[in-house]
Amino acid sequence: MTRIIGQLFSPCFMTEEEFENGWKESIFYTDKEFLKEYERHQIAMSHISACAKSYILKNWKSVKSWAELDIKINDNSGKPTKYYNHVPSDRSRWGKSQSVQEMLIRMDEHRANDHNPIVSFTDVVLDPTDGDFSLTINGKDHLWIDDESVILIADYIEERLKTYNEKES
């Protein structure tokens, strides 16, 4: 499942001085107004999501296939819905180790259980009065989807449109 990933690895320092100096090199470094800075970045994330909603609204119809979008949609129901297109692994590439084969078979079977590809993506609606964003996937209405879902959908559209443009060039 595609997820938004933050910082994967945190720098490691051996002294407090190295710790402070190391973080001073970050574009996000601050030495004051910590709450204000933290809130500013959270507000920026909300603004980016709002921009992504407009982008989706303008571009979703240009996507030819949604089958490769692996996403967990969080909406007003409070129960996430996973969309995942399982493609069985090529077992010939797994090597010959029996234990590795067995583990990979179990993983492949587990992923097969999550098979729920996006076949239809329709009814994209933005309520400009409050920013609520809704859509329908495979006939299921997802009302007021969360910002992470919005960002992942916008990213999928953006990547597809880049691919289409590269093929035309």
WOCORQUI-V916698 format. One record per helix or strand of 2 or more residues. SS is the DSSP state (h for helix, s for strand). FROM is the first residue (numbers start at 1). LEN is the number of residues. If there is no record, write none. Layout:
# WOCORQUI-V916698
{{SS | FROM | LEN} {SS | FROM | LEN}}
This chain:
# WOCORQUI-V916698
{{h | 16 | 9} {h | 34 | 29} {s | 71 | 3} {s | 81 | 4} {h | 91 | 3} {h | 98 | 16} {s | 121 | 6} {s | 133 | 5} {s | 140 | 3} {h | 147 | 22}}
